[in-house]
């Protein structure tokens, strides 16, 4: 019995210790809660007594006057941006060029540059060229200037080139010219192709009085026009391919150029991706818009690395399986026409392009190969200058007609591209 009594006393002692610990823990928390509640009550009473007192007329007048003055200053500053949109006359281009490649790359500038005072800018070269002393009206190019000497600047990058110093100073040298009425300085290389109207659309979204920098820090992937294949495979030269883009689609609907629309041909079970004014891809099966809008790996890293994870954006393989390999149709013509319901529409035509000695991969899917049954694609699209101001920016497309398998006739697909209707989304019908 003595041993049993000793065990029971030990159990009570442990319980008592736990209760004392719990009590010591709760007492500070209870006190903290009491003082916090008291503080809230006192603060509430003080604010009520202050609100019941009549306000000081001088203080109120001072606050109202100060607020109105600040609002007036803000409105007066915002008025120019609201009343006067940015135009090409507010933009000055600084184009980095090299005399070594000038004869070839000047042709790119001629495609997008608008001469005779429509645009302002300069080409900065490392030395004189034949066009240096010619008028801009004669050359159809911006005025030419020679960059200042940068030999005094130290340069120790083993893999780089000293020309980077000269190029990095182009914006500051253009700024020092002191041109009037400049809101934006735009810098690009001699093989950079600008879409002026689209550039203005972007710049007008920003307050030009703020120190914005818009653009990427450097080139991270292989995008130089002199390195990649021509935009259109059957063009006689790379500048001629860019000229085809500007003479047709850019002239008709600059805001819609290369904007992607995704739809489906339910009868043939095809996925259709339209890069308006450039190309149309048709592939077997149903691929989600989320995957189709991801850039396909049709380019390489600037340093020719095969590691696609080095890009600053997600990419996808051109075809995940041989059956997914798309048939590509490139722009062949573009024109405007009268729409059936009035107004104007654009009609662009795309032709199937087959590389020499191309062989289509074997596929066991019971789905018709678009390469065998589709030779031409016609896209109807109304000009839509406000597409960049809406969300989502992507237009919807609808397959109006397509070739019927097993029937002889025109191997042509007709597609309508336009503003998405209420509740419309890409789906197989």
HULIN-V151865 format. One record per pair of residues at least 6 apart in sequence whose C-alpha atoms are under 6 Angstrom apart, sorted by the first residue. I is the first residue (numbers start at 1). GAP is how many residues later the second one is. D is the distance in Angstrom with one decimal. If there is no record, write none. Layout:
[[I/GAP/D] [I/GAP/D]]
//
This chain:
[[86/118/5.9] [88/31/5.7] [90/91/6.0] [90/92/4.8] [90/93/5.2] [91/91/5.9] [91/93/4.9] [91/94/6.0] [92/28/5.1] [92/29/4.8] [92/93/5.1] [93/28/4.2] [93/92/5.9] [93/93/4.7] [93/94/5.8] [94/27/5.8] [94/28/5.3] [94/93/4.7] [95/28/4.7] [95/29/5.9] [95/92/5.7] [95/93/5.1] [95/94/5.4] [95/95/5.9] [96/28/5.3] [96/93/4.7] [96/94/5.8] [97/27/5.9] [97/28/5.2] [97/93/5.1] [98/27/5.4] [105/85/6.0] [105/86/5.8] [108/83/6.0] [108/131/5.6] [111/132/5.8] [115/25/5.5] [116/21/5.8] [121/21/5.8] [122/20/5.2] [122/21/5.0] [122/22/5.6] [123/21/4.8] [124/21/5.0] [124/22/5.5] [124/23/5.8] [125/21/5.0] [125/22/6.0] [126/20/5.7] [126/21/5.8] [127/19/6.0] [132/12/5.7] [136/7/6.0] [183/25/5.7] [220/82/6.0] [221/79/6.0] [221/80/4.1] [221/81/4.5] [222/78/5.3] [222/79/5.2] [222/80/4.5] [230/8/4.8] [231/10/5.7] [232/9/5.6] [235/6/5.3] [248/86/5.3] [249/28/5.2] [253/130/5.2] [255/130/5.5] [257/19/5.7] [257/20/5.6] [258/17/4.5] [258/18/4.7] [258/19/5.8] [258/20/5.9] [259/16/5.3] [259/17/5.7] [260/14/5.4] [260/15/4.5] [261/12/5.8] [261/13/5.1] [261/134/5.5] [261/135/5.6] [261/136/5.8] [262/10/5.8] [262/11/4.6] [263/9/5.3] [263/134/5.6] [263/163/5.5] [264/6/5.8] [264/7/4.8] [264/8/5.6] [264/164/5.4] [266/162/5.4] [266/163/5.2] [269/16/5.5] [270/13/5.6] [270/14/4.8] [270/15/5.3] [271/11/5.7] [271/12/5.3] [271/15/5.5] [272/9/5.8] [272/10/4.7] [273/7/5.7] [273/8/5.1] [274/6/4.5] [278/53/5.4] [279/50/5.5] [279/51/4.4] [279/52/5.7] [280/48/6.0] [280/49/5.1] [281/45/5.9] [281/46/5.8] [281/47/4.8] [282/44/5.3] [282/45/5.3] [283/41/5.8] [283/43/4.3] [284/40/5.8] [294/21/5.8] [295/20/5.1] [296/19/5.6] [296/20/4.9] [296/21/5.5] [296/22/5.1] [297/19/6.0] [297/20/5.4] [297/21/6.0] [319/6/5.0] [322/39/5.6] [323/40/5.2] [327/44/5.7] [328/24/6.0] [329/21/5.2] [329/22/4.8] [329/23/4.2] [329/24/5.8] [330/20/4.9] [330/21/5.4] [331/18/5.8] [331/19/4.3] [332/17/5.7] [332/18/5.3] [333/15/5.7] [333/16/5.3] [334/13/5.8] [334/14/4.3] [335/11/5.8] [335/12/5.4] [336/9/5.7] [336/10/4.4] [336/11/5.9] [337/7/5.8] [337/8/5.4] [338/6/4.7] [339/6/5.4] [345/36/5.6] [345/37/4.2] [346/34/5.7] [346/35/5.1] [346/36/5.8] [347/32/5.8] [347/33/4.9] [348/30/5.8] [348/31/5.3] [349/28/5.8] [349/29/4.6] [350/26/5.8] [350/27/5.1] [351/25/4.9] [352/23/5.3] [373/38/5.9] [374/37/4.7] [374/38/5.9] [375/36/5.4] [376/36/4.7] [377/35/5.5] [377/36/4.8] [377/37/5.9] [378/36/4.8] [379/35/5.9] [379/36/4.7] [379/37/5.8] [380/36/4.8] [381/36/5.0] [381/37/5.9] [387/6/5.8] [395/23/5.4] [395/24/5.2] [395/25/5.9] [396/21/5.8] [396/22/5.7] [396/24/5.0] [397/19/5.5] [397/20/4.3] [398/17/5.6] [398/18/5.2] [399/16/4.6] [400/14/5.4] [400/15/5.4] [401/12/5.5] [401/13/5.2] [402/11/4.3] [403/8/5.5]]
//
